[in-house]
Amino acid sequence: MATIELILMQRVEKLGQMGDTVRVKPGYARNFLLPEKKAIRASKANLERFATQRAQLEAQNIKRRGEAERIAERVGGLTVVVIRQAGESGSLYGSVSSRDIADGCVAGGLSITRSQVVLEHPIKTLGLTKVRIVLHPEVSMCGTVNVARSREEAEKQARGEAGGRTADDDEAPVQGVFEEGAEQPAI
């Protein structure tokens, strides 16, 4: 299988650190790493150019990482409220995307893009969900997405109160059925 050799210009998760020479599939290089300026082709001229600029690139990386760490400390525990329509069972009519979360963060004062929001799986139910926000290739923070039908329901969820029916509501009528001497229900 054909691969392309590249020099990483910044840390890429699950691939390598800045300055590493890596071999990747052509599509990954052509569609992601090269257009995003995360890597350059590993030619002799590029290797020499990277060697001369390495100190400057590492200094810029350290500066950007420090800024990202300060932002992560300042905005730690970020909560984004997303209002969506949902059925009685709590399942959404659609899902909450990374774009919705990024828009909520921007409204809350943290300017990020949707590519910085990492969702492990689509959010398709009401409730609180943890998401990871990547501020820098080496700095990420956890945030909470509160998906609710209304602002009031979002406030209840944030306080830890259950919306609608609870597990206790379901158990109450069943308790008497299994006790000895209880009347048998008509079938």
C-alpha positions as CSV (number, residue, x, y, z in Angstrom):
1,M,0.0,0.0,0.0
2,A,1.3,3.4,-1.0
3,T,2.2,5.9,1.7
4,I,3.5,9.5,1.8
5,E,6.3,10.7,4.1
6,L,5.6,14.0,5.9
7,I,7.1,16.2,8.6
8,L,4.7,17.2,11.3
9,M,4.5,20.9,11.9
10,Q,2.5,20.5,15.1
11,R,1.4,17.7,17.4
12,V,-1.3,15.5,15.8
13,E,-3.2,13.2,18.1
14,K,-2.5,9.5,17.5
15,L,0.2,10.3,15.0
16,G,3.1,12.1,16.4
17,Q,4.8,15.2,17.8
18,M,6.1,18.3,16.0
19,G,9.2,17.5,13.9
20,D,8.4,13.8,13.6
21,T,8.7,12.2,10.2
22,V,5.7,10.0,9.6
23,R,4.3,7.8,6.8
24,V,0.6,8.2,6.2
25,K,-1.9,7.3,3.4
26,P,-2.1,9.7,0.5
27,G,-5.8,10.7,1.2
28,Y,-5.1,11.6,4.8
29,A,-2.2,13.7,3.8
30,R,-3.9,15.3,0.8
31,N,-7.3,16.0,2.5
32,F,-6.3,16.8,6.1
33,L,-2.7,17.2,7.1
34,L,-1.4,19.3,4.1
35,P,-4.4,21.7,3.7
36,E,-4.6,22.3,7.5
37,K,-0.8,23.1,7.5
38,K,-0.3,20.4,10.1
39,A,2.5,18.8,8.0
40,I,4.7,19.4,5.0
41,R,6.2,16.9,2.5
42,A,9.4,15.3,3.7
43,S,11.7,16.5,0.8
44,K,15.4,17.3,1.3
45,A,14.7,21.1,1.0
46,N,11.8,20.9,3.5
47,L,13.9,19.0,6.0
48,E,16.6,21.6,5.8
49,R,14.0,24.5,6.1
50,F,12.3,22.8,9.1
51,A,15.7,22.3,10.8
52,T,16.5,26.0,10.5
53,Q,13.0,27.1,11.7
54,R,12.6,24.5,14.4
55,A,13.5,26.8,17.3
56,Q,11.2,29.5,16.1
57,L,8.3,27.1,15.6
58,E,8.7,25.5,19.0
59,A,8.7,29.0,20.6
60,Q,5.5,29.9,18.8
61,N,4.0,26.5,19.9
62,I,4.9,27.1,23.6
63,K,3.4,30.6,23.4
64,R,0.1,29.3,21.9
65,R,0.0,26.4,24.4
66,G,0.4,28.8,27.3
67,E,-2.5,31.0,26.0
68,A,-4.7,27.9,25.6
69,E,-3.9,26.8,29.2
70,R,-4.9,30.2,30.6
71,I,-8.1,30.0,28.6
72,A,-8.8,26.5,29.9
73,E,-8.2,27.6,33.5
74,R,-10.4,30.7,33.1
75,V,-13.3,28.8,31.4
76,G,-13.0,25.6,33.4
77,G,-16.3,23.8,34.0
78,L,-17.9,25.3,30.9
79,T,-21.6,24.5,30.5
80,V,-23.5,25.0,27.2
81,V,-27.3,24.9,27.2
82,V,-28.9,23.6,24.0
83,I,-32.7,23.8,23.6
84,R,-34.2,21.1,21.4
85,Q,-37.6,19.4,20.8
86,A,-37.8,15.9,22.1
87,G,-40.3,13.1,22.5
88,E,-41.9,11.9,25.8
89,S,-39.1,9.3,26.3
90,G,-36.5,12.1,26.1
91,S,-35.1,11.2,22.7
92,L,-34.4,14.1,20.4
93,Y,-35.9,14.7,17.0
94,G,-32.4,14.8,15.5
95,S,-29.2,15.2,17.3
96,V,-26.9,17.9,18.8
97,S,-23.9,18.5,16.6
98,S,-20.5,19.9,17.2
99,R,-21.6,23.1,15.4
100,D,-24.4,23.6,17.9
101,I,-22.0,23.2,20.8
102,A,-19.5,25.6,19.2
103,D,-22.3,28.2,18.6
104,G,-23.3,27.9,22.3
105,C,-19.7,28.4,23.4
106,V,-19.4,31.5,21.2
107,A,-22.6,32.8,22.8
108,G,-21.0,32.1,26.2
109,G,-17.9,34.1,25.4
110,L,-15.5,31.3,24.3
111,S,-14.6,31.6,20.6
112,I,-14.0,28.1,19.2
113,T,-14.8,26.4,16.0
114,R,-16.7,23.2,15.5
115,S,-13.6,21.3,14.6
116,Q,-12.3,21.9,18.2
117,V,-15.4,20.1,19.7
118,V,-14.8,16.4,20.0
119,L,-17.9,14.2,20.4
120,E,-17.4,10.6,21.3
121,H,-20.9,9.8,20.1
122,P,-23.8,11.8,18.8
123,I,-26.0,13.4,21.4
124,K,-29.5,12.2,20.8
125,T,-31.2,12.4,24.3
126,L,-32.0,15.1,26.8
127,G,-29.7,15.5,29.8
128,L,-26.2,16.4,30.6
129,T,-23.3,15.1,28.4
130,K,-19.6,15.6,28.8
131,V,-17.7,16.8,25.7
132,R,-14.0,17.5,25.0
133,I,-12.9,20.9,23.6
134,V,-9.4,21.0,22.1
135,L,-8.0,24.5,22.5
136,H,-4.5,23.5,21.3
137,P,-3.1,20.2,20.1
138,E,-1.6,19.7,23.5
139,V,-4.4,21.4,25.6
140,S,-8.0,20.2,25.9
141,M,-10.7,20.8,28.4
142,C,-13.9,19.1,29.4
143,G,-17.3,20.9,29.1
144,T,-20.9,19.9,29.8
145,V,-23.7,20.2,27.2
146,N,-27.1,20.5,28.9
147,V,-29.7,19.4,26.3
148,A,-33.3,20.4,27.4
149,R,-36.7,21.3,26.0
150,S,-36.8,24.7,27.7
151,R,-34.6,27.0,29.9
152,E,-36.6,25.9,33.0
153,E,-35.9,22.2,32.3
154,A,-32.2,23.0,31.7
155,E,-32.0,24.8,35.1
156,K,-33.6,21.8,36.8
157,Q,-31.1,19.4,35.1
158,A,-28.2,21.6,36.1
159,R,-29.4,21.5,39.8
160,G,-29.6,17.7,39.5
161,E,-33.4,17.5,39.6
162,A,-35.0,15.0,37.3
163,G,-37.4,16.3,34.8
164,G,-40.8,14.6,34.4
165,R,-41.2,11.2,35.9
166,T,-38.6,9.7,38.1
167,A,-37.6,6.1,38.9
168,D,-39.4,6.4,42.3
169,D,-42.7,7.2,40.5
170,D,-42.4,4.0,38.5
171,E,-41.6,1.8,41.6
172,A,-44.4,3.1,43.9
173,P,-47.4,1.2,42.4
174,V,-45.3,-2.0,42.0
175,Q,-44.4,-2.2,45.7
176,G,-47.8,-3.5,46.9
177,V,-48.0,-6.2,44.2
178,F,-45.1,-8.3,45.5
179,E,-45.9,-8.1,49.2
180,E,-47.4,-11.2,50.9
181,G,-51.1,-11.1,51.3
182,A,-51.5,-8.4,48.7
183,E,-54.5,-8.6,46.4
184,Q,-53.6,-10.1,43.0
185,P,-54.3,-7.8,40.1
186,A,-57.0,-8.9,37.6
187,I,-55.5,-10.2,34.4
